[in-house]
Structure formats: structure tokens, C-alpha cells
Amino acid sequence: MPNIIVTDGRTLNPGDLQWQPLETLGTVQVYPHTMPEELLPRIAAADIIIVNKTSIHAPILKELHRLRCICVSATGYNNVDIITAAYQGIPVCNVSGYGTAAVAQHVFALLLEMTNAVARHDASVRAGNWSQQHDFCYTLQPIIELAGKTMGIYGLGRIGQQVARIAQAFGMHVLATHKQPMPKAQPDITFVDLPTLFQKSDVITLHSPLTPDNEGIVNKDLLQQMKPSAYLINTARGGLIAETDLYNALTTNQLAGAALDVLSIEPPPAEHPLLHAPNCRITPHNAWASQDARQRLLDETIANVAAFLQGKPRNVVNTIVNN
């Protein structure tokens, strides 16, 4: 029976899912979280490791003479040195598509919080402000309708396309920028260049992987091109935004607000500027984490393990090098 080690299982399964299907495939040890100094002793005898955000880089890989496969319980795999793994004959398998519905839903949860201020009005009512009103209703800020507004999507992959469908259901126009042409994208989407996307959109939402080419792409120049009434949403990767530039834009009212599920450092230090920026909502990188999405992720991760053990690895993101 292979020795299967899960290095950081708590975010995937905080207790509401079942590890038993994985346990039918080998001897399983699940660690909720693994500190860097704990990593090597825990995985030294592993045949298969399952990681979420645990870093598995060259110095560690070179010590793992028994390791046969790395399964990443996520779409992104930048925490694993896939090239070194390839030279050691170790396939790295990820999971994609599991969080499309959850992340798209979170985009609109963030957007509606900015346009309708549900939490702020609820707090006001509970503080007794409604009971003291002479009128039957009141608002703490202008309520913005989405119908007729323009949604700009940077990255029209699975999640971006789902966001577009929901935006269209709200009666929004959709603009998009994507690295490659999208001939099979749903209708009524207009493709534009990046400056035009930021100039014309009432809402910008980011849905691109982070690469060396786009790190910090949402910078001072682009932010200055946004409408003062526009909103910026990021549920992709924190590194897409030059965070100091965004802080400055928010403090000078260059845009109406930002809503972020990701930051460049996670968890963020207490002094992170965006934690103290005006008109900035931040959630703790949990757009993906609905129970349904986590169940799909767990099922697919287990399927990756099973496929490898059957000699047919799937969702492999590196090419094995034969020395």
C-alpha cells in the first residue's frame, strides 16, 4: 500500500468532508497544516503527497528519494518546483474547474456589497437608526443598479465566462480582454485592449493566472484610466495588482471602490496598506471554498491519486524528463 501524506488538509476539509475514499488507496496521514521545519520529516517516507499551498521546491525534492507523485489540491501549482520534479520523474497533478461557480458567485457577492451596502444598512438598522426615522426608508449611500452598466473582464477562461453569463443576466454589457482569441466565447461579448477595458467599464473583474508578464499589471496608469464611479474586483491572484498604487487610488477617490479576495501576501501583515484603505472590502481568499466546490476538489484529487496508481496519471502539469 502506498504511503500518502496530506500536508495541509484543513483548508480543503475543515471537517465537513470525508477522507475515507482516499484511505482505500493507501496508508493515509492527514496533517491540518505543516510548518516549513516540519515538512521534510513528515514526507520523507511518502510515495504520494497531496499539497495545497505547502511549498515543495528543489532542496526538499532532492531529499525525497521515495516520492513518486505530487497531487496539488488546487488549480495553481506555483508552490511546486515542477521542473525539478520532472527531472526526478515525479508527475505533478492539479485540479481545474472545481471552483468556477463558487468564484463567480463570490464576484457578485462582492459587487452587490459595494453597490447595495447590505452589511452597512443592516448594521445601521440594528443600531436603531431605522427606528428613529420619520420616513419609511433611508439610504446610507446611493444604490447603484447593475442593469445597463458595463462589466469588464480581464481573463475570459472558465470563471470569466461564468461571470459574463451572470453579468448579462443582470442586464450588463460585457467587455473582455483575453491573452488568446476566444472564437467560441458566448455571444454579446466585445473584446477590447486593456486600456479600453479600464476606460469603458463600470466594473473591472480580474480572472487571469499570475505570470511574470502580468504581475502588477493593474498599476497607477490603468487605475487612472478608470471612471471615478467604477469598481475593481479581484478574485484571481493578489500579484496582479500593484497594491500601493491601488491604495493611493482609493485614498484619492480615483475609483469608487475595490473588493478583493486575494492579496500579494497571504495572510497579510497587519500593516498591509489595503487593510486600511477607504472603500475597500477584503475577504480571506475564500471565494473558492464553498462546500460543493471543496467536495469537487477532493473528489478530483482522489481521482488523480487513483489514476496515478493505475499507471495512467491525469491532469499532469509537467513533462517527465528521461535521464
C-alpha positions in Angstrom: 0.0 0.0 0.0 1.5 3.4 -0.9 2.2 5.9 1.8 0.0 9.0 1.1 0.7 12.2 3.0 -1.6 15.2 3.0 0.5 18.2 4.2 -2.2 20.9 4.6 -5.6 19.4 4.6 -7.5 21.8 6.7 -8.4 24.4 4.1 -9.7 21.6 1.8 -11.5 19.7 4.5 -12.0 21.6 7.8 -14.2 18.6 9.0 -17.3 18.7 6.8 -15.9 16.3 4.1 -14.7 12.7 4.2 -11.2 11.4 3.7 -12.3 7.7 3.6 -12.3 7.4 -0.2 -8.6 8.4 -0.2 -7.9 5.8 2.6 -9.0 3.0 0.3 -6.0 3.8 -1.9 -3.2 3.5 0.6 -1.9 4.4 4.1 -3.0 8.0 4.6 -1.8 10.6 7.1 -3.5 13.9 7.0 -1.9 17.0 8.6 -4.1 20.0 9.0 -1.1 22.3 8.5 2.6 21.8 8.1 5.3 24.4 9.0 8.4 24.5 6.9 10.6 22.9 9.6 8.1 20.0 9.9 7.8 19.3 6.2 10.8 17.0 5.4 10.3 14.7 8.5 6.6 14.3 7.6 7.0 13.5 3.9 10.4 11.7 3.8 8.8 8.3 3.5 5.9 9.4 1.3 5.1 7.7 -2.0 2.5 10.3 -2.9 2.0 13.8 -1.3 -1.1 15.9 -1.5 -0.4 19.6 -1.1 -2.5 22.8 -1.3 -0.2 25.7 -0.5 2.8 23.9 1.0 6.0 24.8 -0.8 7.7 21.8 -2.4 10.9 23.2 -4.0 14.2 21.8 -5.2 16.0 21.4 -1.9 13.1 19.4 -0.5 12.5 17.4 -3.6 16.2 16.3 -3.8 15.7 14.7 -0.3 12.6 12.7 -1.3 14.1 9.5 -2.8 10.8 7.6 -2.4 8.4 10.1 -3.7 6.5 9.1 -6.9 3.8 11.7 -7.4 2.7 15.1 -6.2 -1.0 16.0 -6.3 -1.9 19.6 -5.8 -5.4 20.1 -4.4 -5.7 23.4 -6.3 -5.5 24.8 -9.8 -2.4 26.8 -9.2 0.8 24.9 -8.7 3.5 27.7 -8.4 4.3 26.3 -4.9 5.8 23.2 -6.5 9.0 23.1 -8.5 7.6 21.2 -11.4 10.8 21.3 -13.4 12.9 19.6 -10.7 10.1 17.2 -10.1 10.1 16.4 -13.9 13.8 15.6 -13.8 13.2 13.3 -10.9 10.5 11.5 -12.8 7.7 12.8 -10.5 4.4 13.9 -12.1 2.7 16.9 -10.7 -1.1 16.7 -11.0 -3.5 19.6 -10.3 -7.3 20.1 -10.4 -9.0 22.8 -12.5 -12.6 23.8 -12.9 -13.9 22.8 -9.5 -14.5 26.4 -8.3 -16.0 28.1 -11.3 -19.5 28.5 -9.9 -18.3 29.4 -6.4 -15.8 32.1 -7.5 -18.3 33.6 -10.0 -20.9 33.8 -7.2 -18.3 35.5 -4.9 -17.6 38.1 -7.5 -21.2 39.2 -7.4 -21.4 38.9 -3.6 -18.5 41.5 -3.5 -20.1 43.6 -6.2 -23.5 43.7 -4.6 -21.9 44.6 -1.3 -20.4 47.6 -2.9 -23.5 48.7 -4.9 -26.1 47.9 -2.2 -24.2 48.1 1.0 -26.3 45.3 2.6 -24.0 44.9 5.6 -23.8 48.6 6.3 -27.5 49.1 6.2 -28.1 46.0 8.4 -25.7 47.4 11.0 -27.4 50.7 10.8 -30.9 49.2 11.4 -29.6 47.1 14.3 -28.1 50.2 15.8 -31.6 51.7 16.0 -31.3 54.2 13.1 -34.4 52.9 11.3 -36.5 53.1 14.4 -35.6 56.8 14.7 -36.5 57.7 11.1 -39.5 59.8 10.2 -39.7 58.2 6.7 -40.3 54.6 6.0 -36.9 54.1 4.3 -33.5 55.7 4.1 -30.2 55.0 2.4 -26.6 55.5 3.6 -25.2 55.8 0.1 -26.5 55.9 -3.4 -27.8 52.5 -4.5 -26.3 51.5 -7.9 -28.2 49.5 -10.4 -26.2 47.0 -12.5 -28.6 46.9 -15.4 -27.1 48.9 -18.3 -23.7 49.1 -16.7 -20.6 47.6 -18.3 -18.7 44.7 -16.9 -15.0 44.5 -17.9 -13.4 41.0 -17.6 -9.7 40.5 -17.6 -9.2 36.9 -18.5 -12.1 35.0 -20.1 -11.4 31.5 -19.1 -14.0 29.2 -17.3 -14.6 31.6 -14.4 -14.5 34.7 -16.6 -17.1 33.2 -18.9 -19.4 32.3 -16.0 -19.0 35.8 -14.7 -20.0 37.1 -18.1 -23.2 35.0 -18.1 -24.2 36.3 -14.7 -23.5 39.9 -15.7 -25.6 39.5 -18.8 -28.4 38.1 -16.6 -28.2 41.4 -14.6 -28.6 43.3 -17.9 -25.0 44.4 -18.1 -22.9 44.9 -21.2 -19.7 42.8 -21.2 -16.2 43.7 -22.4 -13.3 41.4 -22.2 -9.6 41.2 -22.6 -8.0 37.7 -23.1 -4.5 36.6 -24.0 -5.7 34.5 -26.9 -8.7 35.0 -29.2 -11.9 33.3 -27.9 -13.8 32.3 -31.0 -16.1 30.0 -29.0 -16.9 32.5 -26.3 -20.6 33.2 -25.6 -22.2 35.9 -27.7 -22.6 39.6 -26.9 -19.1 40.0 -25.5 -16.9 42.6 -27.1 -13.1 42.1 -27.0 -11.0 45.2 -26.4 -7.5 46.0 -25.4 -6.5 46.5 -21.8 -6.6 50.3 -21.7 -10.0 50.4 -23.3 -11.3 47.8 -20.8 -10.3 50.1 -17.9 -11.6 53.2 -19.6 -15.0 51.9 -20.6 -16.0 49.6 -17.8 -18.1 50.4 -14.7 -16.8 47.2 -13.1 -13.5 45.5 -13.7 -13.1 41.9 -12.5 -9.8 40.0 -12.8 -9.7 36.3 -13.8 -6.2 35.7 -15.1 -3.5 33.4 -13.8 -0.5 35.3 -12.4 2.5 35.2 -14.7 5.8 37.1 -15.0 4.2 39.0 -17.9 1.2 40.4 -15.9 2.5 40.8 -12.3 1.4 44.2 -11.1 -0.4 44.9 -14.4 -3.2 46.8 -12.6 -1.0 49.8 -11.8 -1.2 53.5 -11.5 -1.5 54.1 -15.2 -4.5 51.7 -15.6 -6.2 52.8 -12.4 -6.0 56.5 -13.5 -8.0 55.5 -16.6 -10.9 54.1 -14.6 -14.1 56.0 -14.2 -14.4 57.7 -10.7 -17.6 55.7 -10.3 -16.1 52.3 -11.2 -15.3 49.3 -9.1 -12.4 46.9 -9.2 -12.8 43.2 -8.1 -10.0 40.7 -7.8 -10.7 37.0 -7.0 -7.7 35.8 -9.1 -4.3 36.5 -7.7 -3.1 39.4 -5.5 0.0 39.9 -7.5 -2.0 41.1 -10.5 -2.4 44.5 -8.7 0.3 47.0 -7.7 -1.2 47.3 -4.2 0.4 50.6 -3.3 -1.0 52.1 -6.5 -4.4 50.8 -5.6 -4.2 52.2 -2.1 -3.3 55.6 -3.5 -6.1 55.4 -6.0 -8.7 54.6 -3.2 -7.4 57.3 -0.9 -7.7 60.0 -3.7 -11.1 58.8 -4.9 -9.9 57.8 -8.3 -12.4 54.9 -8.3 -15.5 54.2 -6.2 -14.2 51.1 -4.5 -12.4 47.8 -4.6 -13.3 44.3 -3.4 -10.5 41.8 -3.1 -10.4 38.1 -2.2 -6.7 37.8 -2.7 -3.6 39.8 -1.7 0.0 39.6 -2.7 0.9 38.3 0.8 -1.4 35.8 2.4 -2.2 36.0 5.3 -1.4 39.7 5.1 0.7 41.5 7.7 -1.3 43.8 10.0 0.3 46.8 8.4 -0.8 45.9 4.9 -2.0 49.2 3.3 -5.1 47.8 1.8 -6.4 46.6 5.1 -6.7 50.3 6.0 -7.8 51.7 2.6 -11.2 53.5 2.3 -13.9 51.9 0.2 -12.0 48.6 0.1 -13.7 45.3 1.0 -11.5 42.3 1.6 -12.4 38.6 2.1 -9.8 36.0 3.2 -9.2 34.1 -0.1 -12.4 32.1 0.3 -14.2 32.7 -3.0 -13.3 29.1 -4.0 -14.3 27.5 -0.7 -18.0 26.6 -0.9 -18.7 23.1 0.4 -19.7 22.0 -3.0 -16.5 23.3 -4.6 -14.4 21.7 -2.0 -16.1 18.4 -2.4 -15.5 18.5 -6.2 -11.8 19.4 -5.5 -11.4 16.5 -3.0 -13.1 14.1 -5.4 -10.8 15.1 -8.3 -7.7 15.0 -6.2 -8.6 11.4 -5.1 -9.2 10.6 -8.8 -5.7 11.9 -9.6 -4.2 9.7 -7.0 -6.2 6.6 -8.2 -5.2 7.3 -11.9 -1.5 7.5 -11.0 -1.7 4.2 -9.1 -3.3 2.7 -12.1 -0.4 3.8 -14.3 -2.4 6.4 -16.1 -1.7 9.8 -14.4 -4.1 12.6 -15.3 -4.0 16.4 -15.1 -0.2 16.3 -15.2 1.2 19.8 -15.5 4.9 18.9 -16.0 6.7 16.8 -18.6 8.7 13.9 -17.3 12.4 14.1 -18.3 14.0 10.8 -19.1 17.6 11.0 -18.0 
